[in-house]
């Protein structure tokens, strides 16, 4: 989710201090990976679950290598859709170079809003020209229809999606695909 997007952003925005938005990611793992790049100057992380954020700050801290302690990171406990919508209601002060969507698969209708065309159109408006959105999508093997629906939704929101499939052993072990 993180490494390919940040690496490409570094090519597109050389000699630039990058600004990154992480939607979801309350475990701190995406923030840990973003912080590996010294060119990243600011990270905004928004997660709706205070419990997950607390888990990231405590129990999961050895795994995220204390990413929540970074001065570059600002954490917002809020629904991501609401957070992004609120950003767009005021004149956007500074745009993001990379937006990472680190969400789990939706289980309820209410959770699908962050996979809607409106969601991706809003993200598009928060990006620098040439900026990137990286989405933790569904398995093309396990949920093929949902995977390609997400692809088409991104296209309808003016993105040019490039599916990237990476085999993650722990996901295979738990039958996530």
C-alpha positions, -999 to 999 in steps of 0.1 A, spaced: 0 0 0 27 25 10 60 18 -6 50 19 -43 29 51 -38 56 70 -19 84 58 -42 64 70 -73 56 103 -55 93 109 -49 98 105 -87 69 128 -95 78 155 -69 116 155 -67 132 179 -41 98 183 -25 87 178 11 58 154 8 24 157 25 6 124 31 -30 116 42 -37 82 56 -74 73 58 -78 44 82 -45 29 94 -52 34 131 -28 5 138 1 28 128 16 4 103 10 26 72 24 55 92 55 35 101 61 28 64 56 64 54 80 76 80 108 55 64 110 82 38 128 113 51 112 134 22 78 131 40 73 163 60 37 159 72 13 130 77 -24 134 86 -40 101 98 -77 99 102 -94 68 117 -129 65 131 -120 41 159 -106 54 191 -101 18 202 -80 10 172 -59 41 176 -54 33 213 -44 -2 203 -19 13 178 -5 35 206 -1 6 231 -3 -30 222 7 -26 185 35 0 193 63 -26 189 50 -34 154 45 1 142 78 11 157 63 40 177 51 58 146 25 76 166 52 94 185 65 112 154 62 150 153 54 146 116 21 128 124 -12 143 133 -40 119 143 -77 127 138 -104 105 154 -131 109 129 -149 92 100 -127 96 69 -156 106 46 -166 134 71 -130 145 75 -124 148 38 -157 165 32 -149 191 60 -115 198 44 -133 206 11 -158 230 28 -130 255 35 -104 267 10 -78 239 9 -46 253 24 -23 227 11 -28 196 -10 -16 161 -5 10 144 -27 -2 109 -16 -34 97 -1 -34 62 14 -68 44 19 -60 17 45 -95 4 51 -109 -31 57 -135 -46 35 -170 -31 41 -194 -53 60 -223 -30 62 -240 -6 37 -228 24 58 -192 14 53 -194 15 15 -194 54 14 -156 53 14 -156 33 -18 -181 55 -36 -175 77 -67 -181 108 -45 -154 97 -21 -128 93 -48 -139 126 -65 -133 143 -31 -99 127 -28 -90 138 -63 -98 174 -53 -73 171 -23 -44 160 -45 -16 180 -61 -17 175 -98 2 143 -104 -6 131 -68 -14 95 -60 -41 76 -42 -32 41 -31 -62 19 -20 -60 -13 0 -85 -31 -22 -101 -65 -22 -86 -97 -34 -92 -102 -71 -93 -140 -64 -116 -139 -35 -139 -110 -45 -134 -105 -82 -166 -86 -88 -160 -62 -60 -123 -57 -71 -133 -47 -106 -162 -26 -94 -137 -6 -73 -115 -3 -104 -144 11 -124 -154 35 -96 -118 49 -96 -120 54 -134 -153 72 -131 -138 96 -106 -111 107 -131 -83 84 -118 -62 62 -140 -61 30 -118 -32 6 -120 -40 -26 -101 -11 -40 -82 -13 -74 -67 11 -84 -40 11 -118 -23 10 -114 15 17 -148 32 -3 -139 64 -33 -130 42 -31 -163 25 -28 -181 58 -61 -165 69 -78 -171 35 -81 -135 26 -66 -141 -9 
